[in-house]
Amino acid sequence: MTIYELLKFIGEPLERLTSAGVKASDYKYVALYEDYVEARKTGEKVGYVVAILAERYGVSERTVYDVVKRFGQDCKPFTV
């Protein structure tokens, strides 16, 4: 299968995700966000959680903050 064939096959779902404000590369941050939510439920402070997750997942603290903000938002209403 070529890249073109794959994109043609999954084009519509990708288009819907993009319209909803989802980046195609966000799939790799799902576990990070789940860890963030669990740590916050246990009462850990945001700064501490962000620092730990940045180190654990090999990303910057800014990336963790961006992911948390983006994942916590509602999808754009006209696309759902």
All heavy atoms as an XYZ file, in Angstrom:
644
protein
N       0.845     -1.173      0.000
C       0.000      0.000      0.000
C       0.889      1.234      0.000
O       1.846      1.319      0.759
C      -0.912     -0.017      1.240
C      -1.809      1.195      1.343
S      -2.934      1.154      2.755
C      -4.241      0.152      2.094
N       0.539      2.199     -0.825
C       1.308      3.436     -0.889
C       0.729      4.460      0.089
O      -0.387      4.286      0.607
C       1.263      4.035     -2.307
O      -0.080      4.421     -2.599
C       1.768      3.045     -3.349
N       1.475      5.508      0.330
C       0.999      6.581      1.201
C      -0.272      7.192      0.615
O      -1.232      7.469      1.336
C       2.091      7.641      1.411
C       3.233      7.044      2.234
C       1.530      8.883      2.086
C       4.428      7.939      2.385
N      -0.292      7.375     -0.693
C      -1.478      7.915     -1.352
C      -2.695      7.033     -1.090
O      -3.768      7.533     -0.730
C      -1.242      8.050     -2.857
C      -2.520      8.292     -3.618
C      -3.120      9.552     -3.622
C      -3.152      7.268     -4.298
C      -4.303      9.774     -4.286
C      -4.343      7.477     -4.974
C      -4.917      8.734     -4.969
O      -6.091      8.940     -5.629
N      -2.539      5.741     -1.256
C      -3.659      4.818     -1.055
C      -4.160      4.858      0.390
O      -5.372      4.826      0.642
C      -3.256      3.400     -1.433
C      -3.016      3.211     -2.918
C      -2.339      1.893     -3.252
O      -1.616      1.342     -2.395
O      -2.533      1.427     -4.388
N      -3.223      4.917      1.319
C      -3.598      4.991      2.728
C      -4.350      6.282      3.028
O      -5.384      6.260      3.702
C      -2.365      4.870      3.617
C      -2.606      4.881      5.116
C      -3.509      3.723      5.522
C      -1.309      4.820      5.864
N      -3.851      7.408      2.522
C      -4.528      8.682      2.747
C      -5.906      8.707      2.099
O      -6.851      9.249      2.656
C      -3.679      9.842      2.229
C      -2.469     10.192      3.072
C      -1.605     11.227      2.368
C      -2.885     10.683      4.443
N      -6.026      8.103      0.935
C      -7.327      8.039      0.266
C      -8.299      7.198      1.101
O      -9.467      7.545      1.235
C      -7.161      7.424     -1.120
C      -8.432      7.345     -1.918
C      -8.243      8.009     -3.245
C      -9.449      7.763     -4.122
N     -10.310      8.905     -4.189
N      -7.796      6.136      1.683
C      -8.616      5.229      2.495
C      -9.107      5.889      3.781
O     -10.252      5.716      4.183
C      -7.814      3.962      2.803
C      -8.544      2.960      3.644
C      -9.624      2.258      3.128
C      -8.153      2.715      4.941
C     -10.299      1.323      3.896
C      -8.823      1.787      5.720
C      -9.906      1.091      5.197
N      -8.229      6.631      4.459
C      -8.597      7.232      5.746
C      -8.765      8.748      5.661
O      -8.791      9.431      6.685
C      -7.580      6.877      6.845
C      -6.213      7.447      6.521
C      -7.525      5.399      7.086
C      -5.252      7.378      7.687
N      -8.912      9.265      4.477
C      -8.998     10.712      4.274
C     -10.156     11.382      4.987
O      -9.985     12.414      5.633
N     -11.352     10.805      4.898
C     -12.516     11.448      5.510
C     -12.393     11.535      7.033
O     -12.627     12.600      7.609
C     -13.803     10.732      5.121
C     -15.035     11.444      5.653
C     -16.325     10.760      5.243
O     -16.320      9.948      4.308
O     -17.338     11.046      5.896
N     -12.018     10.444      7.721
C     -11.843     10.576      9.180
C     -10.755     11.592      9.553
O     -10.915     12.342     10.520
C     -11.437      9.169      9.629
C     -11.962      8.267      8.571
C     -11.895      9.048      7.301
N      -9.674     11.636      8.794
C      -8.627     12.621      9.068
C      -9.151     14.042      8.877
O      -8.823     14.942      9.650
C      -7.419     12.391      8.163
C      -6.483     11.264      8.547
C      -5.393     11.082      7.504
C      -5.871     11.511      9.904
N      -9.955     14.222      7.848
C     -10.537     15.538      7.588
C     -11.447     15.961      8.746
O     -11.412     17.100      9.190
C     -11.332     15.512      6.284
C     -11.862     16.857      5.862
C     -12.575     16.801      4.531
O     -12.361     15.860      3.752
O     -13.378     17.723      4.287
N     -12.233     15.028      9.263
C     -13.113     15.333     10.390
C     -12.309     15.672     11.648
O     -12.655     16.576     12.398
C     -14.049     14.170     10.670
C     -15.124     14.022      9.625
C     -15.997     12.817      9.932
N     -16.919     12.574      8.862
C     -18.238     12.613      9.008
N     -18.773     12.864     10.169
N     -19.020     12.385      7.977
N     -11.250     14.919     11.889
C     -10.402     15.207     13.052
C      -9.780     16.590     12.940
O      -9.759     17.355     13.911
C      -9.310     14.142     13.189
C      -9.768     12.783     13.693
C      -8.630     11.777     13.575
C     -10.248     12.875     15.123
N      -9.277     16.916     11.769
C      -8.662     18.219     11.559
C      -9.687     19.329     11.763
O      -9.394     20.348     12.395
C      -8.047     18.300     10.146
O      -7.072     17.268     10.020
C      -7.376     19.635      9.912
N     -10.880     19.134     11.253
C     -11.943     20.131     11.416
C     -12.329     20.304     12.883
O     -12.757     21.381     13.292
C     -13.182     19.717     10.623
O     -12.903     19.707      9.255
N     -12.175     19.256     13.661
C     -12.512     19.310     15.086
C     -11.392     19.903     15.929
O     -11.516     20.030     17.142
C     -12.855     17.917     15.586
N     -10.273     20.237     15.286
C      -9.163     20.832     16.018
C      -8.158     19.827     16.539
O      -7.337     20.151     17.386
N      -8.211     18.598     16.047
C      -7.289     17.552     16.487
C      -6.109     17.501     15.530
O      -6.281     17.503     14.318
C      -7.998     16.174     16.515
C      -7.027     15.078     16.904
C      -9.180     16.210     17.451
N      -4.917     17.466     16.098
C      -3.723     17.287     15.279
C      -3.521     15.790     15.051
O      -3.741     14.982     15.957
C      -2.500     17.855     15.980
C      -2.537     19.351     16.163
C      -1.274     19.811     16.861
C      -1.266     21.308     17.043
N      -0.029     21.757     17.702
N      -3.083     15.422     13.873
C      -2.889     14.010     13.555
C      -1.881     13.347     14.491
O      -1.976     12.161     14.777
C      -2.449     13.854     12.104
N      -0.943     14.113     14.996
C       0.092     13.543     15.862
C      -0.332     13.455     17.333
O       0.431     12.966     18.165
C       1.370     14.375     15.756
O       1.123     15.713     16.163
N      -1.536     13.895     17.660
C      -1.994     13.875     19.056
C      -2.167     12.476     19.625
O      -2.170     12.305     20.843
C      -3.312     14.633     19.204
C      -3.111     16.142     19.311
O      -1.963     16.578     19.503
O      -4.112     16.866     19.206
N      -2.293     11.479     18.784
C      -2.488     10.111     19.283
C      -1.388      9.697     20.253
O      -1.631      8.954     21.192
C      -2.543      9.106     18.118
C      -1.209      8.855     17.497
C      -0.399      7.810     17.949
C      -0.715      9.669     16.488
C       0.852      7.591     17.411
C       0.535      9.452     15.933
C       1.315      8.426     16.396
O       2.558      8.217     15.866
N      -0.177     10.214     20.053
C       0.942      9.786     20.893
C       0.919     10.399     22.289
O       1.715     10.012     23.141
C       2.275     10.064     20.202
C       2.546     11.513     19.902
C       3.811     11.650     19.074
C       3.953     13.072     18.577
N       5.071     13.204     17.675
N      -0.003     11.332     22.541
C      -0.077     11.975     23.842
C      -1.249     11.489     24.695
O      -1.486     12.013     25.778
C      -0.168     13.500     23.678
C       1.031     14.103     23.007
C       0.890     14.834     21.828
C       2.306     13.947     23.529
C       1.991     15.396     21.201
C       3.415     14.500     22.911
C       3.247     15.223     21.750
O       4.333     15.770     21.133
N      -1.982     10.504     24.234
C      -3.140     10.014     24.985
C      -2.714      9.473     26.350
O      -3.308      9.793     27.382
C      -3.922      8.959     24.166
C      -4.967      8.273     25.016
C      -4.557      9.612     22.949
N      -1.672      8.662     26.384
C      -1.198      8.099     27.658
C      -0.697      9.203     28.587
O      -0.943      9.164     29.802
C      -0.101      7.069     27.411
N      -0.021     10.198     28.034
C       0.461     11.325     28.825
C      -0.716     12.033     29.487
O      -0.688     12.320     30.688
C       1.231     12.305     27.925
C       1.842     13.534     28.583
C       3.100     13.953     27.830
C       0.887     14.699     28.625
N      -1.763     12.298     28.731
C      -2.937     12.988     29.280
C      -3.626     12.135     30.344
O      -4.051     12.666     31.380
C      -3.918     13.347     28.162
C      -5.079     14.178     28.651
C      -4.909     15.508     28.996
C      -6.346     13.629     28.785
C      -5.962     16.282     29.452
C      -7.415     14.385     29.246
C      -7.223     15.710     29.575
O      -8.272     16.461     30.033
N      -3.729     10.845     30.112
C      -4.339      9.962     31.111
C      -3.536      9.983     32.409
O      -4.110     10.020     33.502
C      -4.447      8.541     30.567
C      -5.479      8.397     29.471
C      -5.451      7.050     28.778
O      -4.476      6.279     28.955
O      -6.423      6.762     28.052
N      -2.202      9.964     32.293
C      -1.351     10.050     33.487
C      -1.541     11.380     34.208
O      -1.562     11.437     35.442
C       0.120      9.867     33.115
C       0.458      8.446     32.733
O      -0.383      7.540     32.937
O       1.586      8.229     32.217
N      -1.690     12.452     33.433
C      -1.915     13.775     34.019
C      -3.218     13.790     34.821
O      -3.246     14.240     35.973
C      -1.952     14.842     32.920
C      -2.342     16.211     33.434
C      -1.389     17.060     33.983
C      -3.661     16.652     33.383
C      -1.742     18.310     34.479
C      -4.024     17.885     33.875
C      -3.059     18.710     34.412
O      -3.422     19.942     34.911
N      -4.283     13.303     34.224
C      -5.592     13.299     34.884
C      -5.543     12.476     36.169
O      -6.053     12.902     37.214
C      -6.686     12.775     33.924
C      -7.992     12.549     34.654
C      -6.881     13.743     32.767
N      -4.917     11.318     36.115
C      -4.821     10.467     37.313
C      -4.018     11.150     38.418
O      -4.398     11.103     39.586
C      -4.186      9.116     36.956
C      -5.120      8.197     36.221
C      -6.394      7.894     36.998
O      -6.312      7.578     38.207
O      -7.477      8.002     36.399
N      -2.910     11.774     38.060
C      -2.083     12.448     39.061
C      -2.828     13.617     39.690
O      -2.732     13.852     40.900
C      -0.775     12.920     38.430
N      -3.586     14.353     38.900
C      -4.362     15.476     39.436
C      -5.488     14.986     40.353
O      -5.793     15.633     41.348
C      -4.927     16.337     38.307
C      -3.886     17.114     37.534
C      -3.210     18.186     38.368
N      -4.206     19.202     38.661
C      -4.293     19.872     39.798
N      -3.441     19.658     40.762
N      -5.245     20.764     39.980
N      -6.052     13.823     40.042
C      -7.108     13.261     40.894
C      -6.572     12.924     42.278
O      -7.300     12.974     43.261
C      -7.702     11.999     40.265
C      -8.698     12.264     39.181
C      -9.259     10.952     38.672
C     -10.199     11.157     37.518
N     -10.686      9.876     36.954
N      -5.300     12.550     42.339
C      -4.699     12.207     43.629
C      -4.223     13.433     44.389
O      -3.688     13.307     45.487
C      -3.525     11.226     43.451
O      -2.483     11.864     42.708
C      -3.969      9.951     42.766
N      -4.401     14.613     43.802
C      -4.070     15.848     44.501
C      -2.695     16.416     44.230
O      -2.285     17.361     44.900
N      -1.973     15.861     43.281
C      -0.641     16.389     42.958
C      -0.776     17.781     42.337
O      -1.735     18.070     41.636
C       0.085     15.465     41.984
C       0.353     14.079     42.516
C       1.361     14.045     43.652
O       2.082     15.031     43.862
O       1.409     13.024     44.345
N       0.209     18.623     42.581
C       0.206     19.979     42.030
C       0.557     19.945     40.546
O       1.328     19.096     40.104
C       1.175     20.864     42.790
C       0.763     21.069     44.228
C       1.593     22.149     44.875
C       1.165     22.306     46.311
N       0.181     23.310     46.514
N      -0.010     20.889     39.797
C       0.144     20.926     38.346
C       1.622     20.991     37.941
O       2.070     20.231     37.088
C      -0.637     22.113     37.734
C      -0.333     22.256     36.253
C      -2.124     21.938     37.960
N       2.372     21.896     38.536
C       3.781     22.058     38.170
C       4.593     20.788     38.364
O       5.437     20.440     37.534
N       4.324     20.091     39.453
C       5.018     18.836     39.734
C       4.653     17.780     38.701
O       5.519     17.099     38.152
C       4.670     18.345     41.145
C       5.214     16.977     41.459
C       6.569     16.796     41.731
C       4.376     15.864     41.472
C       7.071     15.529     42.014
C       4.871     14.603     41.752
C       6.214     14.439     42.020
O       6.709     13.187     42.287
N       3.367     17.649     38.418
C       2.899     16.651     37.456
C       3.494     16.923     36.081
O       3.975     16.018     35.403
C       1.352     16.633     37.383
C       0.865     15.722     36.273
C       0.769     16.216     38.720
N       3.483     18.179     35.681
C       4.016     18.548     34.365
C       5.499     18.204     34.275
O       5.960     17.645     33.278
C       3.764     20.042     34.078
C       4.564     20.517     32.880
C       2.279     20.295     33.867
N       6.267     18.518     35.306
C       7.705     18.227     35.299
C       7.959     16.723     35.200
O       8.821     16.282     34.428
C       8.357     18.798     36.558
N       7.220     15.936     35.961
C       7.391     14.482     35.947
C       7.032     13.905     34.578
O       7.761     13.082     34.019
C       6.531     13.820     37.057
C       7.021     14.230     38.430
C       6.511     12.301     36.907
C       8.452     13.834     38.742
N       5.902     14.352     34.027
C       5.462     13.815     32.736
C       6.382     14.238     31.594
O       6.624     13.460     30.672
C       4.022     14.234     32.439
C       2.966     13.634     33.363
C       1.591     14.171     33.016
C       2.991     12.121     33.302
N       6.905     15.451     31.659
C       7.839     15.904     30.631
C       9.069     15.003     30.605
O       9.530     14.591     29.527
C       8.242     17.356     30.890
N       9.568     14.673     31.779
C      10.729     13.788     31.854
C      10.372     12.366     31.416
O      11.091     11.735     30.646
C      11.285     13.775     33.274
C      12.552     12.956     33.396
C      13.134     13.025     34.799
O      13.001     14.064     35.461
O      13.732     12.006     35.209
N       9.252     11.864     31.884
C       8.834     10.496     31.578
C       8.619     10.276     30.075
O       8.987      9.241     29.535
C       7.553     10.160     32.327
C       7.073      8.733     32.085
C       5.770      8.429     32.801
N       5.925      8.596     34.241
C       4.912      8.722     35.096
N       3.669      8.688     34.657
N       5.133      8.867     36.376
N       8.005     11.253     29.417
C       7.670     11.097     28.000
C       8.665     11.754     27.052
O       8.488     11.716     25.833
C       6.253     11.621     27.735
C       5.204     10.705     28.313
C       4.679     10.924     29.583
C       4.764      9.594     27.616
C       3.726     10.076     30.132
C       3.824      8.734     28.151
C       3.309      8.981     29.405
O       2.373      8.121     29.943
N       9.704     12.373     27.600
C      10.753     12.954     26.765
C      10.302     14.143     25.939
O      10.714     14.312     24.791
N       9.427     14.965     26.531
C       8.962     16.174     25.864
C       9.215     17.360     26.786
O       9.546     17.186     27.958
C       7.452     16.095     25.507
C       7.187     14.981     24.513
C       6.595     15.913     26.748
N       9.031     18.561     26.258
C       9.230     19.743     27.084
C       8.018     19.968     27.986
O       6.921     19.460     27.717
C       9.442     20.979     26.205
O       8.247     21.310     25.528
N       8.219     20.730     29.038
C       7.101     21.068     29.916
C       6.051     21.858     29.149
O       4.854     21.687     29.362
C       7.593     21.842     31.141
C       8.397     20.985     32.095
C       8.823     21.729     33.349
O       8.266     22.810     33.649
O       9.708     21.216     34.048
N       6.498     22.711     28.231
C       5.567     23.488     27.413
C       4.657     22.560     26.608
O       3.463     22.808     26.464
C       6.359     24.405     26.470
C       5.516     25.269     25.572
C       4.885     26.424     26.326
N       3.484     26.137     26.609
C       2.790     26.639     27.607
N       3.353     27.436     28.468
N       1.536     26.357     27.781
N       5.228     21.468     26.081
C       4.430     20.500     25.324
C       3.374     19.873     26.214
O       2.220     19.709     25.800
C       5.327     19.415     24.709
O       6.245     20.030     23.798
C       4.525     18.354     23.990
N       3.732     19.537     27.439
C       2.763     18.937     28.365
C       1.630     19.922     28.631
O       0.449     19.561     28.554
C       3.421     18.496     29.686
C       2.373     17.963     30.659
C       4.490     17.445     29.426
N       1.963     21.176     28.913
C       0.924     22.185     29.140
C       0.024     22.323     27.911
O      -1.198     22.418     28.032
C       1.544     23.548     29.466
C       2.016     23.690     30.892
C       3.364     23.859     31.181
C       1.118     23.684     31.954
C       3.809     24.011     32.489
C       1.544     23.838     33.270
C       2.896     24.000     33.522
O       3.319     24.144     34.827
N       0.620     22.344     26.715
C      -0.161     22.472     25.481
C      -1.095     21.291     25.283
O      -2.266     21.457     24.922
C       0.757     22.612     24.263
C       1.481     23.943     24.203
O       1.062     24.892     24.907
O       2.475     24.030     23.458
N      -0.597     20.087     25.527
C      -1.407     18.883     25.364
C      -2.575     18.895     26.357
O      -3.721     18.622     25.991
C      -0.552     17.608     25.541
C      -1.428     16.374     25.713
C       0.393     17.448     24.369
N      -2.300     19.233     27.597
C      -3.342     19.260     28.627
C      -4.423     20.274     28.252
O      -5.620     19.988     28.347
C      -2.739     19.576     30.014
C      -3.816     19.909     31.022
C      -1.879     18.413     30.483
N      -4.009     21.426     27.787
C      -4.979     22.450     27.393
C      -5.808     21.979     26.198
O      -7.032     22.087     26.199
C      -4.256     23.745     27.041
C      -5.187     24.864     26.631
C      -4.429     26.123     26.302
C      -5.394     27.211     25.838
N      -4.687     28.423     25.437
N      -5.135     21.450     25.186
C      -5.821     21.021     23.957
C      -6.765     19.853     24.230
O      -7.900     19.837     23.760
C      -4.782     20.656     22.899
C      -5.321     20.569     21.516
C      -4.269     20.525     20.431
N      -3.250     19.518     20.595
C      -1.980     19.765     20.882
N      -1.552     21.003     21.051
N      -1.114     18.780     21.001
N      -6.329     18.863     24.986
C      -7.151     17.687     25.253
C      -8.337     18.010     26.164
O      -9.331     17.294     26.155
C      -6.317     16.570     25.872
C      -5.511     15.779     24.876
C      -5.051     16.335     23.694
C      -5.199     14.471     25.134
C      -4.307     15.602     22.792
C      -4.450     13.709     24.240
C      -4.005     14.284     23.063
N      -8.240     19.054     26.951
C      -9.310     19.431     27.846
C     -10.405     20.254     27.183
O     -11.452     20.495     27.778
N     -10.171     20.690     25.948
C     -11.149     21.519     25.251
C     -12.193     20.640     24.561
O     -11.920     19.515     24.185
C     -10.466     22.376     24.182
C      -9.531     23.415     24.732
C      -8.792     24.155     23.627
O      -8.698     23.683     22.511
N      -8.272     25.317     23.973
N     -13.370     21.226     24.394
C     -14.405     20.553     23.612
C     -14.042     20.624     22.135
O     -13.361     21.551     21.693
C     -15.765     21.241     23.822
C     -16.341     20.976     25.201
O     -15.996     19.935     25.794
O     -17.110     21.817     25.674
N     -14.525     19.645     21.378
C     -14.356     19.678     19.937
C     -15.135     20.855     19.390
O     -16.122     21.290     19.981
C     -14.885     18.399     19.286
S     -13.953     16.932     19.712
N     -14.704     21.350     18.248
C     -15.450     22.438     17.613
C     -16.843     21.910     17.269
O     -16.977     20.864     16.655
C     -14.711     22.913     16.366
C     -13.372     23.528     16.699
C     -12.641     23.968     15.463
C     -11.276     24.521     15.846
N     -10.446     24.789     14.692
N     -17.881     22.623     17.680
C     -19.249     22.076     17.594
C     -19.764     21.794     16.190
O     -20.582     20.908     16.012
C     -20.091     23.175     18.263
C     -19.268     24.396     18.217
C     -17.832     23.949     18.234
N     -19.305     22.484     15.180
C     -19.852     22.272     13.845
C     -19.367     20.993     13.171
O     -19.818     20.622     12.136
C     -19.564     23.460     12.933
C     -18.106     23.708     12.698
C     -17.421     23.076     11.666
C     -17.401     24.595     13.513
C     -16.066     23.304     11.467
C     -16.052     24.819     13.304
C     -15.389     24.166     12.270
N     -18.449     20.285     13.823
C     -17.883     19.096     13.180
C     -18.370     17.792     13.790
O     -18.128     16.737     13.243
C     -16.350     19.110     13.295
O     -15.993     19.135     14.655
C     -15.768     20.304     12.578
N     -19.018     17.834     14.929
C     -19.390     16.598     15.614
C     -20.753     16.113     15.222
O     -21.592     16.705     14.773
C     -19.318     16.793     17.144
C     -19.666     15.516     17.869
C     -17.948     17.271     17.537
